[in-house]
């Protein structure tokens, strides 16, 4: 497993990292690659997968704890794939969203690294989007660029232009990065984690949503 060294430096050790991109763009693979990299850097930190289907627990290594408890431990690394399922913007007054509104301002104090992915930022509550310390964009869908949050459309268009300059075979492993430490396109940003499987990329397949 490898993560581009520039990408590792661009990710804060604590704070909120938001990954957005189109369907099948490699968001989940990047998400789990980052979790594995930070776990290897500090194995003592608790690693949590929030709102992960418990029926698919066997897809994850033992060091990742599946949880639906919002009270994340201090110093933990929290992964949330398809974050809009738990924190949809249309449910802005839900207990979960009010909790995340509070937590988004305290992740640095609690030394939590939260890694969220979503197909579009429009589906997330504004607190999660505006509080991100790093924004990672995988190949966006065309309508995501045109209809996502107005404040982010220029960023998404810049990312789209960058991806279009790459050959089709290079796009899956590339990512457009915005953080304090780096802004720009990274090719070959990551390889899949050791435990990666196609089943993990579609973990909600066959799981009832109600």
Secondary structure, 3 states (H helix, E strand, C coil): CCECHHHHHHCCCCEEEEEECCCCCCHHHHHHHHHHHHHHHCCCCCEEEECCCHHHHHHCCCCEEEECCCCCCCCCEEEECCHHHCCEHHHCCCHHHHHHHHHCCCCCCCCCEEEEEECCHHHECHHHHHCCCEEEECCCCHHHHHHCCHHHHHHHHHHHHHHHCCCHHHHHHCEEEEECCCEEEECCCECCCCCCCHHHHCCCCCCCCC
